[in-house]
Amino acid sequence: MSGAAVPSFDPTRPCRLCPRACNAVRGQEAGFCGAGAAVRVALAQLHPGEEPFLSGPQPGPGGSGAIFFSGCALRCVYCQNHEISFGLPGPDVSGQALPGHDCSVDDLTALMLELQLCGAHNINLVTAAHYTPQVRAALIQARANGLRLPVVWNTSAYETVDALLSLEGLVDIYLPDLRYMDARAAARYSAAPDYPRIATHAILEMQRQVGALVIDEATGLATRGLAVRLLLLPGDAGRVDLALAWIADTLGTETAVSLMGQYYPAHRAAHHPEINRGVTRAEYAAARRTLEELGFWRGCVQEVGSSADWTPDFRQK
């Protein structure tokens, strides 16, 4: 386990856990991420809709043991999980309330162990960065209490290297997005003009920790390593072509890449006409051609035409 300093979380002090460094006193007010003092979990389930190396062949038994955390440090106008990342109408002073349930470290530990008992292939921590210190403590406790599954850190990659250092030895598989290589698009659609710089630095640290993706030949499931997700936006607004070039030049073409065609205009995409549509087959074909021309040979592709079918219902109990 890394000897790096562990990021602390004190709800009585200004929060600087993520690159926003918003300085919210989360015991008194929500941070930019929408979170307060407590870890808030929207949903925990066996999820069939991740990459095959995480969910296993579907339909089939098991699935990825996904824990969806409420809140997010990004503000993507097209967010497909906006019900939990932005919140639902509620009674608090901001007019928004993050859905889900407050969880202690003990509660998180119990969730992980329960998912293992239910046949999960892994523990998939979805958008947990704004709760890193508490999740870290739960992972240590879960390992001590018999958690044997690989742990997946499923992230926007909008994270500090210091926070990632604190997870070394606890996370087995990093699954970051590389959403934008264009700062203007990152600013327009996610209010994060520094995203390309932050995310590329974060992904380099992830690769240093876990290396290339390792697949168990007997099961087809990942046991360790890095896989980078690329969500193709309409008009390639995020510049998947530049993301692929950066990965090839910096990480190598042996890096597992998940090229996703699942975009559909959700949340506030209607306010941005240029992305208020699906991805065309021609746009997807161009991205896939770049992937092949650069020599990538590991990972998976998701065809155009995917929709909300694999987006979990966050209103279920």
Buried (B, 14 or more C-beta within 10 A) or exposed (E): EEEBEBBEBEEEEEBBBBBBEBEBBBEEBBBBBBBBBBBBBBBBBBBBBBBBBBBBEEEEEBBBBBBBBBBBBBBBBBBBBBBBBBBBEEEEEEEBBBBBBEBEBEBBBBBBBEBBEEEBBBBBBBBBBBBBBBBBBBBBBBBEEEBEBBBBBBBBBBBBBBBBBBBBBBBBBBBBBBBBBBBEBBBBBBBBBEBBEBBBBBBBBBBEBBEBBBBEEEEEBBBBBBBBBBBBBBBBBBBBBBBBBBBBEEBEBEBBBBBBBBBBBBBBBEEBEEBBEBBBEEBBEBBBEBBEEBEBEBBEBBEBEBEEEBBBEBEEE
